[in-house]
């Protein structure tokens, strides 16, 4: 049923893109059409419009024309092109150079046009398309044009820059309204905007795109998460290591990355007169294998679980970079597990437990995908089949629901991807388990089995957060910048009612600091109410403590809680005890 709805919606959206193209050509007859596919949350169409730069006002005009066309109850009709060469020439005469190019490529694929006709059967518009389409425009009940962006023809920066109109359509107006509402909420939570507002991070041209400066506020959050990460890994039987930032190219030749990942790697020439080349590491795995190789291992040593917060660098096109979620330098919470085939399913289950336990802390659910063998793969087919079967067995044994993503595995092995859901229902790729029979064979790593024979261990690649940069970007948006007390850069802010109460607050400040609580106390000239509002709403501090004559006399503080308001008075010792419990339980026991 779900798949049927998706296909119906995709067909609706693609049909709506044709109506949009028709409206654009009605308003701008010089417009040349490129492509207009349905995408995950809507559709787009690329146009070459000489002399016109589309604006938001233009989009409103295009919407008006679309509504008129839709009201005319136009029909869509499939038309098999009888003479492809003649049609190519006709497109060229009309100036439709992009259609002509596409038709030339697909001339042997029984190409079709889709005609838009009025109620009298007159053809008003045609577009090169394989379909399918809805029967008529009366099915289009809810659509909206969203934005304009530049897009190179075929995604190649050597080609002409076209204008891309992004839009969306839904089966009902209620669904469209809900989607627009979610977009507005996502805009409010945008980690790039909050990153500036809350002084969390920055990216500077002087350094380079996708290379992040972590400011003290966000690094405090990261430090807490790293502390959790290290503690949990040691509890779960991992050893923690650290490896270099670069290595000779021969290491990456041996690992196979040169053959399969070269375009994403940064190269360094050691000396001008030397052929010796180094590569800044895009992955941690070859280093962990070398650590494994440094000792002899028997079956009794396995599983060996090796973890690293390893910073890696991968080349990305500048247009693809975005805040913390798409970067060139990032720290993976990486781990590699070396085990026997018999231990494989149990190890996968241990990782799934780790992911589940961790995401619960952040109140995040997740969906699971199994990605299978891609077209370009390394290793033997039988090993791929064994690997995929092992991942399926682990998930099915625990009754997990999962989708299969055919052909989207890594070149060295299949993988399980965990897509976490944030506070507004968006999914983000985070944790991954990748099974690898290839690298252990390439590096010829062994363990001695019970019968004395040398065997090749199975290798699991695994991350929980994915990358620290991306996960923190997700967290900022998940919490809308309002981090829970255990993570908050400042857990408490102090506000004296008048200057004469500063000394009392200074003593409170010292006591909080002595108990490891992150507290801010600034002597400002603004009013008490302004300071309280600024700390709770703008700086998003979880707790504000207020003190005046009454509180000094009773040796207490008045407590304001973010998102709640006043929650009463307490002695400072009681407040510290309750806050430390909230921090230790990661919010399970909050101050009320």
C-alpha positions as CSV (number, residue, x, y, z in Angstrom):
1,X,0.0,0.0,0.0
2,X,2.8,2.4,1.0
3,X,4.6,1.8,-2.3
4,X,1.4,2.4,-4.3
5,X,1.0,5.8,-2.6
6,X,4.6,6.7,-3.3
7,X,4.2,5.8,-7.0
8,X,1.0,7.8,-7.3
9,X,2.5,10.8,-5.7
10,X,5.6,10.6,-7.9
11,X,3.4,10.5,-11.0
12,X,1.4,13.4,-9.8
13,X,4.5,15.5,-9.1
14,X,6.1,14.6,-12.5
15,X,2.8,15.6,-14.2
16,X,2.8,18.9,-12.3
17,X,6.4,19.6,-13.5
18,X,5.0,19.4,-17.1
19,X,2.3,21.9,-16.2
20,X,5.0,24.2,-14.7
21,X,7.1,23.9,-17.9
22,X,4.0,24.7,-20.0
23,X,3.3,27.8,-17.8
24,X,7.0,29.0,-18.0
25,X,6.9,28.8,-21.8
26,X,3.6,30.6,-21.9
27,X,5.1,33.5,-19.9
28,X,8.5,33.3,-21.5
29,X,8.3,32.0,-25.1
30,X,12.1,32.0,-25.4
31,X,12.4,29.5,-22.6
32,X,14.2,26.2,-23.6
33,X,13.3,23.1,-21.6
34,X,15.9,20.7,-20.0
35,X,14.6,18.1,-17.5
36,X,11.9,18.0,-14.9
37,X,11.9,14.9,-12.7
38,X,10.0,14.1,-9.5
39,X,12.4,14.0,-6.5
40,X,12.0,13.0,-2.8
41,X,10.0,15.9,-1.6
42,X,8.6,17.3,-4.8
43,X,10.0,18.0,-8.3
44,X,12.0,20.5,-10.2
45,X,12.5,21.7,-13.8
46,X,15.6,23.2,-15.4
47,X,15.1,26.1,-17.8
48,X,17.3,28.1,-20.2
49,X,15.6,31.5,-20.3
50,X,17.6,34.1,-22.2
51,X,17.4,37.6,-20.7
52,X,15.4,36.6,-17.6
53,X,16.6,35.9,-14.1
54,X,13.7,34.3,-12.2
55,X,12.7,35.8,-8.8
56,X,10.1,35.0,-6.1
57,X,7.8,37.4,-8.0
58,X,8.2,35.4,-11.2
59,X,7.3,32.2,-9.3
60,X,4.1,33.8,-8.2
61,X,3.2,34.6,-11.8
62,X,4.1,31.1,-12.9
63,X,1.9,29.7,-10.1
64,X,-1.1,31.8,-11.4
65,X,-0.7,30.5,-14.9
66,X,-0.4,27.0,-13.6
67,X,-3.6,27.3,-11.7
68,X,-5.4,28.5,-14.9
69,X,-4.0,25.6,-16.8
70,X,-5.0,23.1,-14.1
71,X,-8.6,24.6,-14.0
72,X,-8.9,23.9,-17.7
73,X,-8.9,20.1,-16.9
74,X,-6.1,19.4,-19.5
75,X,-5.4,15.8,-20.3
76,X,-2.0,14.0,-20.7
77,X,-1.6,11.8,-23.8
78,X,1.3,9.5,-24.6
79,X,2.6,9.8,-28.2
80,X,5.2,7.4,-29.6
81,X,7.6,9.3,-31.9
82,X,7.2,7.7,-35.4
83,X,10.3,9.3,-36.9
84,X,13.0,10.1,-34.3
85,X,15.4,11.8,-36.7
86,X,12.6,14.1,-37.9
87,X,11.7,14.9,-34.3
88,X,15.3,15.7,-33.4
89,X,15.4,18.2,-36.4
90,X,12.1,19.7,-35.3
91,X,13.4,20.2,-31.7
92,X,16.5,21.9,-33.2
93,X,14.4,24.2,-35.4
94,X,12.3,25.2,-32.3
95,X,15.6,25.9,-30.4
96,X,14.9,23.0,-28.0
97,X,18.6,22.0,-28.0
98,X,18.4,20.1,-24.7
99,X,15.4,18.0,-25.8
100,X,17.3,17.3,-29.1
101,X,20.3,16.2,-27.2
102,X,18.3,13.9,-24.9
103,X,16.3,12.4,-27.8
104,X,19.6,11.7,-29.7
105,X,20.8,9.7,-26.7
106,X,17.5,7.7,-26.4
107,X,16.5,7.4,-30.0
108,X,16.8,3.6,-29.8
109,X,14.7,3.3,-26.7
110,X,11.2,3.7,-28.3
111,X,11.1,7.4,-27.1
112,X,7.8,9.1,-26.5
113,X,6.3,12.6,-26.1
114,X,3.6,13.4,-23.6
115,X,1.0,15.8,-25.1
116,X,-1.1,18.2,-23.0
117,X,-4.5,18.7,-24.6
118,X,-7.5,20.9,-23.9
119,X,-11.1,19.7,-23.7
120,X,-11.4,20.1,-27.5
121,X,-8.4,17.8,-28.2
122,X,-6.1,20.6,-29.2
123,X,-2.4,20.0,-28.4
124,X,-1.2,22.9,-26.2
125,X,2.2,21.5,-25.1
126,X,4.5,18.6,-25.5
127,X,7.5,17.3,-23.7
128,X,10.0,14.5,-24.3
129,X,9.1,12.0,-21.5
130,X,8.8,8.3,-20.8
131,X,5.9,8.8,-18.3
132,X,3.8,7.7,-16.7
133,X,1.4,10.7,-16.1
134,X,-1.9,11.3,-14.5
135,X,-5.0,11.3,-16.7
136,X,-5.9,15.0,-16.3
137,X,-5.0,18.1,-14.4
138,X,-8.1,17.8,-12.2
139,X,-6.0,15.4,-10.1
140,X,-3.6,18.2,-9.2
141,X,-5.1,19.7,-6.0
142,X,-2.2,21.0,-4.0
143,X,1.1,22.4,-5.3
144,X,3.6,25.2,-4.5
145,X,6.7,26.6,-6.2
146,X,9.4,26.8,-3.6
147,X,12.6,28.4,-4.9
148,X,15.0,29.0,-7.8
149,X,18.6,27.8,-7.9
150,X,21.3,27.6,-10.5
151,X,22.1,24.1,-12.0
152,X,24.6,23.2,-14.7
153,X,23.2,21.2,-17.6
154,X,23.9,17.5,-16.8
155,X,25.5,18.6,-13.5
156,X,28.7,19.5,-15.4
157,X,30.3,22.8,-14.5
158,X,31.7,23.1,-18.1
159,X,28.1,23.3,-19.4
160,X,25.7,26.2,-19.3
161,X,24.2,27.3,-16.0
162,X,20.4,26.8,-16.2
163,X,17.7,28.1,-13.8
164,X,16.1,25.3,-11.7
165,X,12.7,25.9,-10.2
166,X,12.1,23.6,-7.2
167,X,8.4,22.9,-6.3
168,X,6.3,20.4,-4.6
169,X,2.8,18.8,-4.9
170,X,0.7,16.6,-2.6
171,X,-2.4,14.6,-3.0
172,X,-4.3,16.9,-0.6
173,X,-4.1,20.5,0.6
174,X,-3.8,19.2,4.2
175,X,-0.6,17.3,3.3
176,X,0.9,20.3,1.5
177,X,0.1,22.6,4.5
178,X,1.7,20.1,6.9
179,X,4.8,20.0,4.6
180,X,5.1,23.8,4.5
181,X,4.7,23.9,8.2
182,X,7.5,21.4,8.6
183,X,9.8,23.4,6.3
184,X,9.2,26.5,8.4
185,X,10.1,24.6,11.5
186,X,13.2,23.2,9.8
187,X,14.2,26.8,8.8
188,X,13.8,27.9,12.4
189,X,16.0,25.0,13.5
190,X,18.7,25.5,10.7
191,X,22.0,24.6,12.4
192,X,23.8,27.2,10.3
193,X,21.6,30.0,11.5
194,X,21.7,28.8,15.1
195,X,25.5,28.2,14.8
196,X,25.9,31.9,14.4
197,X,23.2,33.0,16.8
198,X,24.5,30.8,19.6
199,X,28.2,31.2,18.7
200,X,28.7,27.5,18.1
201,X,30.9,27.1,15.0
202,X,32.1,28.9,11.9
203,X,33.6,28.1,8.5
204,X,36.0,30.7,7.0
205,X,37.2,31.3,3.5
206,X,40.8,31.8,4.8
207,X,40.8,28.2,5.9
208,X,38.7,26.6,3.1
209,X,35.2,25.3,2.6
210,X,34.0,22.4,4.7
211,X,36.8,22.8,7.3
212,X,35.1,23.7,10.6
213,X,36.1,25.9,13.5
214,X,34.5,24.6,16.7
215,X,33.8,27.5,19.0
216,X,33.9,26.9,22.8
217,X,30.1,26.5,23.1
218,X,29.8,23.7,20.7
219,X,33.1,22.1,21.7
220,X,31.7,21.8,25.2
221,X,28.8,19.7,23.7
222,X,31.3,17.6,21.8
223,X,33.4,17.1,24.8
224,X,30.4,15.7,26.7
225,X,29.6,13.4,23.8
226,X,33.2,12.2,23.5
227,X,33.3,11.5,27.2
228,X,30.2,9.3,26.8
229,X,31.7,7.7,23.7
230,X,35.0,6.7,25.4
231,X,33.2,5.5,28.6
232,X,30.7,3.4,26.6
233,X,33.3,1.8,24.4
234,X,35.4,0.7,27.3
235,X,32.3,-0.8,29.0
236,X,31.6,-2.7,25.8
237,X,35.0,-4.2,25.5
238,X,36.7,-1.9,22.9
239,X,40.3,-0.7,23.0
240,X,40.8,2.9,21.9
241,X,43.7,3.9,19.6
242,X,45.0,6.9,17.7
243,X,46.5,6.8,14.2
244,X,48.4,9.4,11.9
245,X,46.7,11.9,9.7
246,X,48.5,10.8,6.5
247,X,50.4,7.8,5.1
248,X,52.4,6.9,2.0
249,X,50.4,6.2,-1.1
250,X,51.5,2.6,-1.1
251,X,49.3,2.0,1.9
252,X,46.3,3.2,0.0
253,X,47.3,1.1,-3.1
254,X,47.4,-2.0,-0.9
255,X,44.0,-1.2,0.6
256,X,42.4,-0.6,-2.8
257,X,41.4,3.0,-2.1
258,X,43.6,4.4,-4.9
259,X,41.6,2.3,-7.4
260,X,38.2,3.0,-6.0
261,X,38.4,6.3,-4.1
262,X,41.1,8.4,-5.7
263,X,38.9,11.4,-6.7
264,X,38.0,12.0,-3.0
265,X,41.5,12.0,-1.7
266,X,44.1,14.7,-0.9
267,X,47.6,14.1,-2.2
268,X,50.9,15.5,-0.8
269,X,54.2,15.4,-2.6
270,X,56.9,15.0,0.0
271,X,59.8,16.6,-1.9
272,X,60.0,18.3,-5.3
273,X,62.8,15.9,-6.4
274,X,61.1,12.8,-5.0
275,X,58.4,10.5,-6.4
276,X,57.3,9.6,-2.9
277,X,53.7,10.6,-2.4
278,X,51.6,10.9,0.8
279,X,47.9,10.9,1.1
280,X,45.9,12.6,3.9
281,X,43.8,9.8,5.3
282,X,40.2,9.6,4.0
283,X,39.6,6.5,6.2
284,X,41.0,5.0,9.4
285,X,40.6,1.3,8.5
286,X,44.1,0.5,7.0
287,X,45.8,1.9,10.1
288,X,43.7,-0.3,12.4
289,X,44.6,-3.3,10.3
290,X,48.3,-2.5,10.8
291,X,47.8,-2.3,14.5
292,X,46.1,-5.8,14.3
293,X,49.1,-7.0,12.3
294,X,51.6,-5.9,14.9
295,X,50.8,-8.8,17.1
296,X,50.0,-12.5,16.6
297,X,46.4,-13.4,17.4
298,X,44.6,-16.7,18.2
299,X,40.9,-17.3,18.3
300,X,41.0,-16.6,22.0
301,X,41.9,-13.0,21.3
302,X,38.8,-12.5,19.1
303,X,36.7,-10.5,18.8
304,X,39.1,-7.6,18.9
305,X,37.2,-4.3,19.0
306,X,39.3,-1.3,18.0
307,X,37.9,2.3,18.2
308,X,39.2,5.7,17.3
309,X,37.9,9.2,17.1
310,X,39.8,9.6,13.9
311,X,39.8,12.8,11.8
312,X,39.7,12.2,8.1
313,X,39.7,14.4,5.0
314,X,37.7,13.8,1.8
315,X,37.5,16.1,-1.3
316,X,34.0,17.4,-2.0
317,X,32.8,19.8,-4.7
318,X,32.4,23.3,-3.1
319,X,28.8,23.5,-4.1
320,X,28.0,20.4,-2.1
321,X,29.4,21.7,1.2
322,X,26.9,22.8,3.9
323,X,27.5,23.9,7.5
324,X,28.4,20.9,9.7
325,X,26.4,18.3,7.7
326,X,28.6,18.3,4.5
327,X,32.2,19.0,5.1
328,X,35.7,18.0,3.9
329,X,37.4,17.4,7.2
330,X,35.6,15.5,9.9
331,X,36.1,13.2,12.9
332,X,34.6,9.7,12.6
333,X,33.7,7.8,15.7
334,X,35.2,4.8,14.0
335,X,35.6,1.2,15.1
336,X,36.8,-2.0,13.5
337,X,36.0,-5.4,14.8
338,X,38.0,-8.4,13.9
339,X,36.2,-11.7,14.6
340,X,35.7,-15.3,13.6
341,X,32.8,-16.2,11.2
342,X,31.0,-17.9,14.2
343,X,31.1,-14.6,16.2
344,X,29.8,-12.4,13.4
345,X,26.0,-12.4,14.1
346,X,26.6,-11.8,17.8
347,X,28.9,-8.9,17.1
348,X,26.4,-7.3,14.7
349,X,23.8,-7.6,17.4
350,X,26.1,-6.0,20.0
351,X,26.5,-3.0,17.6
352,X,22.8,-2.7,17.0
353,X,22.3,-2.6,20.8
354,X,25.0,0.1,21.1
355,X,23.2,2.2,18.4
356,X,19.8,1.7,20.0
357,X,21.1,2.5,23.5
358,X,22.8,5.6,22.3
359,X,20.0,7.1,20.2
360,X,17.6,6.6,23.2
361,X,19.7,9.1,25.1
362,X,18.9,11.8,22.5
363,X,15.2,10.6,22.1
364,X,15.8,9.5,18.5
365,X,14.1,6.6,16.8
366,X,15.7,5.0,13.7
367,X,14.9,3.2,10.5
368,X,17.2,0.5,9.0
369,X,18.4,-0.2,5.5
370,X,20.5,-3.1,4.2
371,X,22.6,-2.0,1.2
372,X,23.8,-4.8,-1.0
373,X,26.6,-5.4,-3.6
374,X,27.2,-2.5,-6.0
375,X,28.2,-2.9,-9.6
376,X,31.8,-1.9,-8.9
377,X,32.9,-4.2,-6.1
378,X,36.0,-6.0,-4.9
379,X,36.4,-9.5,-3.5
380,X,34.8,-12.8,-4.3
381,X,31.1,-13.2,-4.9
382,X,30.7,-16.0,-2.4
383,X,32.1,-13.8,0.3
384,X,29.6,-11.1,-0.6
385,X,26.8,-13.6,-0.4
386,X,28.0,-14.7,3.1
387,X,28.3,-11.1,4.3
388,X,24.8,-10.2,3.2
389,X,23.4,-13.3,4.7
390,X,25.1,-12.6,8.0
391,X,23.7,-9.1,8.2
392,X,20.2,-10.3,7.4
393,X,20.4,-13.1,10.0
394,X,21.5,-10.7,12.7
395,X,18.5,-8.3,12.0
396,X,16.0,-11.1,11.5
397,X,17.0,-12.9,14.7
398,X,16.0,-9.8,16.7
399,X,12.8,-9.2,14.6
400,X,14.0,-5.9,13.1
401,X,12.2,-4.4,10.2
402,X,14.5,-3.2,7.4
403,X,14.4,-2.0,3.8
404,X,16.8,-3.4,1.2
405,X,18.7,-0.8,-0.8
406,X,19.9,-2.8,-3.8
407,X,23.4,-2.1,-5.1
408,X,24.2,0.7,-2.6
409,X,26.8,-1.1,-0.5
410,X,30.4,0.1,-0.2
411,X,32.8,-1.3,-2.8
412,X,34.3,-3.6,-0.2
413,X,31.2,-5.0,1.5
414,X,27.5,-4.7,2.2
415,X,26.2,-2.5,5.0
416,X,23.5,-1.7,7.5
417,X,22.6,2.0,7.6
418,X,20.7,3.5,10.5
419,X,18.6,6.6,9.7
420,X,17.7,8.4,12.8
421,X,14.5,10.5,13.2
422,X,14.8,14.0,14.7
423,X,12.3,15.9,16.7
424,X,10.3,17.0,13.6
425,X,10.4,13.6,11.9
426,X,13.2,14.1,9.4
427,X,15.6,11.2,8.8
428,X,19.4,11.5,8.9
429,X,22.0,9.0,8.0
430,X,24.2,8.3,11.1
431,X,25.3,4.9,12.3
432,X,26.6,2.3,9.8
433,X,27.8,-1.3,10.0
434,X,29.8,-2.5,7.0
435,X,31.0,-6.0,6.6
436,X,34.4,-6.5,4.9
437,X,35.9,-9.8,3.7
438,X,38.2,-7.8,1.3
439,X,40.7,-5.8,3.4
440,X,41.6,-8.7,5.7
441,X,42.6,-10.7,2.5
442,X,44.4,-7.8,0.9
443,X,46.5,-7.3,4.1
444,X,46.8,-11.0,4.7
445,X,45.8,-10.7,8.3
446,X,45.4,-14.0,10.2
447,X,44.5,-15.6,13.5
448,X,45.3,-19.1,14.7
449,X,42.2,-21.2,15.1
450,X,41.5,-24.1,17.6
451,X,43.0,-26.7,15.3
452,X,46.2,-24.7,14.9
453,X,45.5,-23.5,11.3
454,X,45.8,-19.9,10.2
455,X,42.5,-18.3,9.2
456,X,41.5,-14.8,7.9
457,X,39.2,-12.9,10.4
458,X,36.0,-11.2,9.4
459,X,36.2,-7.4,9.6
460,X,33.4,-5.1,10.6
461,X,33.6,-1.4,10.0
462,X,31.3,0.6,12.3
463,X,30.3,4.1,13.4
464,X,27.7,5.1,15.9
465,X,27.4,8.9,15.3
466,X,28.8,8.8,11.8
467,X,30.9,11.9,12.0
468,X,31.1,14.3,14.9
469,X,30.5,17.3,12.6
470,X,27.4,15.9,11.0
471,X,26.0,14.5,14.2
472,X,26.4,17.8,16.0
473,X,24.6,19.6,13.1
474,X,21.8,17.1,13.5
475,X,21.7,17.6,17.3
476,X,21.5,21.4,16.9
477,X,18.5,21.0,14.7
478,X,17.0,18.2,16.8
479,X,17.1,20.4,19.9
480,X,16.6,23.7,18.0
481,X,19.7,24.8,19.8
482,X,18.2,24.2,23.3
483,X,20.5,21.5,24.5
484,X,19.5,19.4,27.5
485,X,21.3,20.3,30.7
486,X,23.9,17.5,30.4
487,X,25.1,18.9,27.1
488,X,24.4,22.6,27.4
489,X,27.4,24.9,27.0
490,X,26.2,26.8,30.0
491,X,23.9,24.8,32.3
492,X,23.0,27.7,34.7
493,X,22.9,31.5,34.4
494,X,22.9,33.8,37.5
495,X,20.8,37.0,37.7
496,X,21.0,39.2,40.8
497,X,17.9,41.5,41.2
498,X,20.1,44.5,42.1
499,X,23.8,45.3,42.2
500,X,23.8,44.9,46.0
501,X,23.1,41.2,45.5
502,X,26.2,40.6,43.4
503,X,28.4,39.3,46.3
504,X,25.8,36.7,47.2
505,X,25.7,35.6,43.5
506,X,29.4,35.5,43.3
507,X,29.4,32.9,46.2
508,X,26.8,30.9,44.4
509,X,28.9,31.1,41.2
510,X,31.9,29.7,43.0
511,X,30.0,26.9,44.6
512,X,28.5,25.8,41.2
513,X,31.9,25.9,39.6
514,X,33.4,23.8,42.4
515,X,30.8,21.1,41.7
516,X,31.6,21.0,38.0
517,X,28.6,22.9,36.8
518,X,29.0,25.1,33.8
519,X,27.7,28.5,35.0
520,X,27.6,32.0,33.6
521,X,27.5,35.2,35.7
522,X,27.8,38.5,33.9
523,X,27.4,41.9,35.5
524,X,25.2,43.7,33.0
525,X,23.3,47.0,33.1
526,X,20.1,45.6,31.6
527,X,17.0,44.9,33.6
528,X,16.5,41.7,35.5
529,X,13.6,40.6,33.3
530,X,15.6,41.3,30.1
531,X,18.5,39.2,31.4
532,X,16.2,36.3,32.4
533,X,14.5,36.4,29.0
534,X,17.9,36.7,27.1
535,X,19.4,33.7,28.9
536,X,16.3,31.4,28.6
537,X,15.1,32.3,25.2
538,X,18.1,33.7,23.2
539,X,21.0,31.9,24.8
540,X,18.9,28.9,25.6
541,X,20.4,28.2,29.0
542,X,18.5,25.5,30.8
543,X,18.3,27.2,34.3
544,X,18.4,30.7,35.5
545,X,18.9,31.4,39.2
546,X,17.6,34.7,40.6
547,X,18.4,36.2,44.0
548,X,17.4,39.3,45.9
549,X,17.0,40.3,49.5
550,X,14.4,37.6,50.3
551,X,16.6,34.8,48.8
552,X,19.7,36.1,50.6
553,X,17.8,36.1,53.9
554,X,16.6,32.5,53.4
555,X,19.9,31.3,51.8
556,X,18.0,30.2,48.6
557,X,17.7,31.0,44.9
558,X,14.6,31.4,42.8
559,X,14.7,29.0,39.8
560,X,13.5,29.7,36.3
561,X,13.5,26.7,33.9
562,X,13.8,27.1,30.1
563,X,10.5,26.4,28.5
564,X,8.7,26.1,31.8
565,X,9.2,29.3,33.8
566,X,9.3,29.7,37.6
567,X,9.6,26.4,39.4
568,X,10.1,27.7,43.0
569,X,12.9,28.3,45.4
570,X,15.6,26.0,46.7
571,X,18.7,26.2,48.8
572,X,21.8,26.2,46.6
573,X,22.9,22.8,48.0
574,X,19.5,21.2,47.0
575,X,19.7,22.8,43.6
576,X,23.2,21.4,43.0
577,X,22.2,18.0,44.2
578,X,19.2,17.8,41.8
579,X,21.0,19.3,38.8
580,X,23.9,16.9,39.2
581,X,21.4,14.0,39.2
582,X,19.8,15.4,36.1
583,X,23.2,15.6,34.4
584,X,24.3,12.2,35.5
585,X,21.0,10.6,34.3
586,X,21.2,12.6,31.0
587,X,17.8,14.1,31.6
588,X,15.9,11.1,32.9
589,X,15.5,12.8,36.3
590,X,14.9,16.5,35.7
591,X,14.4,19.3,38.2
592,X,10.7,20.0,38.5
